[in-house]
Amino acid sequence: MTREDGPVVVVTEHLHADALARLRRHAAVIQVPPDDDDELHAALKEADALVVRTYTRVDGALLDRAPRLRVVGRAGVGLDAIDVSACRARGIEVVHTPDANSFAVVSWVLAMVLEHVRPLPRVPEEGSDAGRWRAQREAALVGRAIESMTVGVVGFGRVGTRVAAAFTALGAEVLAHDVRPIDAAVAAAAGATVVDAAAVQDRADLLTLHVDGRPGNRHFYGADRLATLREDVILVNASRGLVIDPADLRAFLDARPRAIAMLDVHEPEPVPAGHPLLGHPRAILTPHIASRTEAAQRAMSDVVDDVLSVLAGGRPRFPAPPPSISG
């Protein structure tokens, strides 16, 4: 690829094939693994645009190696790994896809919770006699039901509001909390009652986190805050791994034999051997897959359209906002 093929766009992580094809029609695309620093360094010297996803950190040091850069595209929602202020101080636009994976994350939360609260035994392949049939039905009796639970949603952005609406539809009482003011009409539409931090943590049978990865949220749920949760809480995190201190969560689970944690995001990633939560019988870990649906992957990859628009001198549909509170 050369500059004669159009502006140079460096792509460090996976994009949907359709989006990549659109990009290649208008630009010279260089695909570089995010962990190959030498190759990335060489590519950045020529880059007019950079498209990233989860594991590429765009900070001042990287920007210093990209003198021609005009736009950074984040194929996804969160901008925690992108120093937006540093980009804009250099005249570099930042674009993202703010609502691309919301429904995918909501479905992951529901799938995880329902799998635990309402496990579904299967009729055996060989069939059942009356005794086995009766035993299966007796064993399937569950003690907790969504419609009798209080669900706390911490972080009431795009994902949090949709999670609230989903649990409201299933009959749960939903409490919402955010460090920024929550619009009363938005909360009412989702069927949620706005409460303070103490109330959501004290009352929630199920607490689901949807906050951003700002430095102030690092280990937001450490020993002190975890100690305020119910003895039998289900704690769900599909926001950012850094929000929970894994060692403190391990101690919390050890001390409360009825508590459960369901985590899709982790600190660090990938989860290494010896991680405090690995192997714990009540820590259910998935490998950062909440957004792994075809629809979400396609929608996140659509960031290339804004990247191309900026390169052509146009205005993007989804420029990065100022730092936010909720994811």
C-alpha positions, 0 to 999 in steps of 0.5 A, a space after each residue: 500500500 502507498 499514499 497513491 492509494 489514498 489516505 493511509 489508515 492503520 487498523 490495529 484490531 479486528 474489523 467486520 469484513 464489510 467495514 474493512 472493504 469500505 475502508 479499502 475502497 477509499 484508503 490504503 489500509 495497513 493492518 498491524 497487531 496491537 502488541 507489535 510495537 515495532 510494526 505499529 511504530 513504522 506504520 504510524 509514521 505514515 498514518 492519516 487515520 488510526 482505527 482501534 478497538 480494545 487493546 490499543 492505548 492511544 496516548 501522547 507517546 503514541 501520538 508523538 509517533 504519528 505526525 500525520 494523524 488526523 483522526 482516531 476511530 474507536 470501533 466501540 463505545 468506551 474511550 478509556 484507552 484514548 486520550 481524547 484531550 491529547 488528540 484534540 490538542 494536536 488537532 486530531 479528531 476522535 470518533 466512536 460508535 456510542 450505541 453499537 453494542 448496547 443490546 449485546 451487553 444487555 443480552 449477556 447480562 440477562 443470559 448470565 443471570 437467567 442461567 443462574 436464577 432459572 437453570 433449565 434441565 434437559 429431558 435425557 436422550 434416552 427418555 424418562 420413566 415416571 420416577 426420573 421425570 418427577 425427580 427432574 421436575 422437583 430438582 428444577 424448583 428454584 428459590 429465587 425469581 426475577 420478579 421477586 428481586 430488587 435489581 440495582 443498576 449502577 451507571 445509568 447510561 445507554 447500557 444501564 437504562 436498557 438493562 433497567 428496562 429489561 429487568 422491569 419487563 421481567 417484573 423486578 423492582 429496579 433501582 438506578 444510581 449514577 454519580 451524574 444526575 439521572 433524568 427523571 423521564 429516562 428513569 421512569 421510561 425504564 421503570 427505575 427508581 432513582 436512589 443514592 449509592 447507599 440505598 442501591 447497595 443495601 437493597 439490591 439482590 442483584 447489582 449490575 455495573 455499567 460505569 466507565 473506566 476513568 481513573 477515579 473508578 479504579 477499584 470502585 468496588 473494593 473491600 469497603 464498598 463490597 462490605 455494604 452489599 447483601 449477603 446473597 447478592 449477585 454482582 454482575 460486571 460487564 463494564 470495565 475490569 478495573 472497577 472491581 478489586 479482584 482480591 477484595 472480591 475473592 475475600 468477599 465471596 469467601 466470607 459470604 457463601 451465598 454471594 455470586 459474581 458474574 464478570 465479563 471484564 477483568 483486571 488484567 486481560 487476558 486473565 492470567 494463571 493465579 488470578 484471585 478469582 480463577 477457580 472460585 466456585 461462585 465467580 463466573 468469568 467469561 472472556 470479554 464476550 458481551 459484545 460478541 454478536 454479529 450485529 454488534 461487531 458490524 455496528 462497531 466497525 461502522 466507525 470507519 464511515 466517520 473516519 472516512 468522513 473526517 479524512 474527506 473534510 466532513 463532519 463526523 456523526 459520532 465525535 467523542 464527547 467530553 469524559 463521561 460517567 456511565 458506559 
